[in-house]
C-alpha cells in the first residue's frame, strides 16, 4: 500500500509513518516546513514534499491526515476530491495496533509521555523487545518510535478528538482526567464520558477512582530527591517490593513510576528487570530536560503547557533550586489560554521572574482574548514579568549565577528554534 501523510512532521504522525515504513509499506509525506523530525524521516528513506504535493496524491492508496491540517487546507480539499481513502491519525493508530498480540495504551491529561517511556524502558530491560509509539523523543534511542516484535505495542493514547477510542487495548492506563482540550470537548463532562468509553472498550484497566473501583496496590515510602533525581522504597500491599532510583524529579513522577511498575507486574516482568529499566531510564526530551548553562546555572526544558502541569514542575524545581528561578513560558493555542486564563495567571507564583513568549497558535486563528500579550499584561500588575518574541532570548541570560535555574515551559516551537 502507498500511504501519503499530510502533516507528517507531527510527533505522532512521524512515528506512525516510520512504523509503516519499517513494516514494508510505501510512505510519502507532506508538511509545510522542514523540521528535525522531517529530516529524520528523510534519513530513513521517506520522500517528503514541502510545496507541491497535489500530483503525488493521485497515486496514493491511503491518505493520512493530521489534526493540525485545517479543513479548508487546499491540499486536504484536493485529497477529498480524489475520493481516496482518507484516515485520521487516530484511525491509523487503531489500525496498526490490531497487528499486535498485546496493546498497552497510556492515557491521561498529564504524564502520558513519561509513563509510556518508563514502561518501554522496563520492557526493553526485560528483553521483551516491544514496539513503541510515543509523543516525544526517547533520549536513549533519540527517537519517537521503536519497531520491535508483534508481542507488545506500547502507545500513548491521546484523548483529543476522541483519538484513543480507535484503540481496544489489552491493558489501558488512565493516569488522570482533567478539563483539557475543551476546544473540542466543550465541557469536562464530555471529557469524562470519553475516558469512560475508553475504559469500557479495554480488556483491563489501571485507573484511579472513580474510574476504577479500587486504589492501586502499589505505594511508596522513604522518598528522597536531589538535583540528580529521586529514590524511594516501593511497596505492594504494604509489603516491601523493590528499591527505586531514577533520574526523574517530582512527586508527580513517583506516581508515573508506580504506574509503570503496576503495568510491568501485570505482565509478569521480574522485579530485577523493573528495577533495572527504571534505573537506566534516560528520560524523554522536553520532559525536565537538563543542560549546563551560564556560570554554573542550569537550563531545564519541560513540555508543561497546562496550569496544573506548570504548578507541578515549578514546585519540583523550587524544591531543588538553591538560587533564583527564571521561567520562560510559551502559551500553546489561544483557546487553552483563554479557557484557563485565571489559572495561568496564578500558576507562576513560585517563580522569581517570568517571561511570557509569543503564543504558539498550532491549528488556531488569532484570538486577542487568548493571546500571550494579554497574559503578560495581567501578570505584570503583580509580578516581575516581561514579554518576548525573540527566539534567541536565551543568549541574553549571561548574568546568571551558580545554582540559578532557567526553566523553559511549553509545547510550542520555542524549543526547536531557540539558541543557547
Secondary structure, DSSP 8 states (H G I E B T S, - for coil): -EEEEETTTSHHHHHHHHHHHHTT-EEEEE-SS--HHHHHHHHTT-EEESS--HHHHTT-SEEEE-TTS-TT-HHHHHHHHTT-EEEEHHHHHHHHHTTSSEEEEEE-SS-HHHHHHHHHHHHHHTT---EEEEEEEETTTTEEEE---SSEEEEE---GGGGGGG---SEEEE----S--HHHH-SHHHHHHHHHHHHHTSSSEEE-TTSSSS--SEEEEEEEEETTEEEEEEEETTEEEEEEEES--SHHHHHHHHHHHHHHHHTT--HHHHHHHHHT---BTTSSEEEE-GGG-EEEEE---SHHHHHHHHHHHHHH-SS-EEEEEEEE-HHHHHHTHHHHHHTTTT-SEEEEEEEE-TT----GGG-HHHHHHHHTTTS-EEEE--TTGGGG-TT--TT-EEEEE-SSSHHHH---
